[in-house]
Amino acid sequence: MAVEIDGARRLRATLKKAGYDIADFKKVNKEAAATVASFSKSTAPVRSGKLKSTIRAAGTARAGIVRAGFKRVPYAGPIHWGWPARNIKAQPWLTTTAKATEPVWVPQYEIHMQLVVAQIKGK
């Protein structure tokens, strides 16, 4: 699941002009992703428990990212998105959890933006 902000590029440019370091978004993006990752561990399909143990969060200046799977657990994508040719039905637990936890992680962004706006000084 991706969440897009209309005007995100313009927002970043405006914040940069105001002296805000866009890299500071890494922290809030990772916090939001960690919220989704945490809840996703309880909603992941479980057969052996290996898939659940690979769920992790990351944050960049532009996005919060929740990943699942590693080289030793390569089936995360087919389990989540499905693989019709192999009769694997999609079980999109990550996107479902991201949507269900919006009331938790959206306020994280709202608080962060309030702090950012409070730091910006005009002429």
C-alpha positions as a LaTeX table, in Angstrom:
\begin{tabular}{lrrr}
\hline
Residue & $x$ (\AA) & $y$ (\AA) & $z$ (\AA) \\
\hline
Met1 & 0.00 & 0.00 & 0.00 \\
Ala2 & 1.30 & 3.44 & $-0.84$ \\
Val3 & 0.08 & 6.69 & 0.60 \\
Glu4 & 0.64 & 9.69 & $-1.62$ \\
Ile5 & 0.48 & 13.29 & $-0.57$ \\
Asp6 & $-0.74$ & 15.68 & $-3.26$ \\
Gly7 & 1.91 & 18.37 & $-3.52$ \\
Ala8 & 4.58 & 16.38 & $-1.64$ \\
Arg9 & 7.33 & 17.60 & $-3.97$ \\
Arg10 & 6.27 & 21.21 & $-3.48$ \\
Leu11 & 6.04 & 20.67 & 0.29 \\
Arg12 & 9.61 & 19.31 & 0.37 \\
Ala13 & 10.87 & 22.24 & $-1.72$ \\
Thr14 & 9.09 & 24.76 & 0.50 \\
Leu15 & 10.42 & 23.17 & 3.68 \\
Lys16 & 13.92 & 23.09 & 2.24 \\
Lys17 & 13.70 & 26.81 & 1.40 \\
Ala18 & 12.57 & 27.46 & 4.97 \\
Gly19 & 15.67 & 25.71 & 6.28 \\
Tyr20 & 14.14 & 22.39 & 7.24 \\
Asp21 & 16.31 & 19.34 & 6.60 \\
Ile22 & 14.14 & 16.87 & 4.69 \\
Ala23 & 16.29 & 14.03 & 6.07 \\
Asp24 & 14.50 & 14.65 & 9.38 \\
Phe25 & 11.49 & 12.88 & 7.85 \\
Lys26 & 13.43 & 9.61 & 8.15 \\
Lys27 & 12.57 & 9.34 & 11.82 \\
Val28 & 8.80 & 9.88 & 11.50 \\
Asn29 & 8.66 & 7.67 & 8.39 \\
Lys30 & 10.40 & 4.86 & 10.27 \\
Glu31 & 8.13 & 5.34 & 13.31 \\
Ala32 & 5.02 & 5.07 & 11.14 \\
Ala33 & 6.42 & 2.01 & 9.35 \\
Ala34 & 7.33 & 0.47 & 12.71 \\
Thr35 & 3.73 & 0.87 & 13.83 \\
Val36 & 2.49 & $-1.01$ & 10.77 \\
Ala37 & 5.24 & $-3.64$ & 11.07 \\
Ser38 & 4.43 & $-4.27$ & 14.71 \\
Phe39 & 0.74 & $-4.86$ & 14.03 \\
Ser40 & 1.57 & $-6.87$ & 10.88 \\
Lys41 & 3.41 & $-9.45$ & 12.93 \\
Ser42 & 0.13 & $-10.39$ & 14.58 \\
Thr43 & $-1.76$ & $-10.58$ & 11.28 \\
Ala44 & 0.82 & $-12.43$ & 9.15 \\
Pro45 & $-0.14$ & $-15.85$ & 7.82 \\
Val46 & 1.61 & $-18.45$ & 9.98 \\
Arg47 & 2.67 & $-21.90$ & 9.01 \\
Ser48 & 6.16 & $-22.13$ & 10.53 \\
Gly49 & 6.51 & $-18.59$ & 11.92 \\
Lys50 & 9.49 & $-17.76$ & 9.70 \\
Leu51 & 7.59 & $-15.22$ & 7.60 \\
Lys52 & 6.37 & $-13.33$ & 10.66 \\
Ser53 & 9.92 & $-13.09$ & 11.98 \\
Thr54 & 11.12 & $-11.28$ & 8.83 \\
Ile55 & 8.75 & $-8.30$ & 9.07 \\
Arg56 & 10.72 & $-5.11$ & 9.61 \\
Ala57 & 10.44 & $-1.33$ & 9.21 \\
Ala58 & 12.66 & 1.25 & 7.56 \\
Gly59 & 12.41 & 4.94 & 6.90 \\
Thr60 & 13.88 & 7.19 & 4.25 \\
Ala61 & 13.45 & 10.92 & 3.75 \\
Arg62 & 10.59 & 10.16 & 1.35 \\
Ala63 & 8.89 & 7.04 & 2.68 \\
Gly64 & 8.19 & 4.66 & 5.50 \\
Ile65 & 8.75 & 1.08 & 4.34 \\
Val66 & 7.56 & $-2.24$ & 5.74 \\
Arg67 & 9.36 & $-5.27$ & 4.34 \\
Ala68 & 8.84 & $-8.99$ & 4.77 \\
Gly69 & 11.02 & $-11.86$ & 3.65 \\
Phe70 & 14.71 & $-12.45$ & 3.09 \\
Lys71 & 16.72 & $-14.71$ & 0.85 \\
Arg72 & 16.05 & $-17.58$ & 3.26 \\
Val73 & 12.31 & $-16.71$ & 3.27 \\
Pro74 & 11.70 & $-15.88$ & $-0.41$ \\
Tyr75 & 7.98 & $-16.58$ & $-0.36$ \\
Ala76 & 6.85 & $-13.36$ & 1.33 \\
Gly77 & 5.88 & $-11.73$ & $-1.98$ \\
Pro78 & 3.91 & $-14.67$ & $-3.37$ \\
Ile79 & 2.10 & $-15.15$ & $-0.06$ \\
His80 & 1.18 & $-11.46$ & 0.14 \\
Trp81 & 0.38 & $-10.75$ & $-3.53$ \\
Gly82 & $-0.54$ & $-14.27$ & $-4.63$ \\
Trp83 & 0.76 & $-16.36$ & $-7.50$ \\
Pro84 & $-2.11$ & $-17.63$ & $-9.64$ \\
Ala85 & 0.13 & $-19.86$ & $-11.78$ \\
Arg86 & 1.01 & $-21.78$ & $-8.60$ \\
Asn87 & $-2.50$ & $-21.63$ & $-7.12$ \\
Ile88 & $-1.33$ & $-19.35$ & $-4.31$ \\
Lys89 & $-4.13$ & $-17.03$ & $-3.25$ \\
Ala90 & $-3.15$ & $-13.50$ & $-2.22$ \\
Gln91 & $-3.16$ & $-12.81$ & 1.51 \\
Pro92 & $-2.37$ & $-9.06$ & 1.61 \\
Trp93 & $-1.88$ & $-8.81$ & 5.36 \\
Leu94 & 0.63 & $-5.93$ & 5.12 \\
Thr95 & $-1.64$ & $-3.65$ & 3.09 \\
Thr96 & $-4.68$ & $-4.61$ & 5.17 \\
Thr97 & $-2.79$ & $-3.84$ & 8.38 \\
Ala98 & $-1.47$ & $-0.54$ & 7.01 \\
Lys99 & $-5.01$ & 0.54 & 6.21 \\
Ala100 & $-6.37$ & $-0.67$ & 9.56 \\
Thr101 & $-3.67$ & 1.16 & 11.54 \\
Glu102 & $-4.09$ & 4.51 & 9.78 \\
Pro103 & $-5.70$ & 6.02 & 12.91 \\
Val104 & $-2.45$ & 5.24 & 14.73 \\
Trp105 & 0.24 & 6.29 & 12.25 \\
Val106 & $-1.42$ & 9.27 & 10.53 \\
Pro107 & $-1.38$ & 11.28 & 13.80 \\
Gln108 & 2.37 & 10.58 & 14.01 \\
Tyr109 & 2.76 & 12.59 & 10.79 \\
Glu110 & 0.37 & 15.29 & 11.98 \\
Ile111 & 2.36 & 15.80 & 15.18 \\
His112 & 5.62 & 15.86 & 13.24 \\
Met113 & 4.29 & 18.46 & 10.81 \\
Gln114 & 3.02 & 20.64 & 13.66 \\
Leu115 & 6.53 & 20.58 & 15.16 \\
Val116 & 8.07 & 21.38 & 11.77 \\
Val117 & 5.76 & 24.34 & 11.20 \\
Ala118 & 6.48 & 25.64 & 14.68 \\
Gln119 & 10.23 & 25.59 & 13.93 \\
Ile120 & 9.93 & 27.53 & 10.67 \\
Lys121 & 10.62 & 31.20 & 11.15 \\
Gly122 & 9.35 & 33.84 & 8.74 \\
Lys123 & 10.82 & 37.23 & 7.99 \\
\hline
\end{tabular}
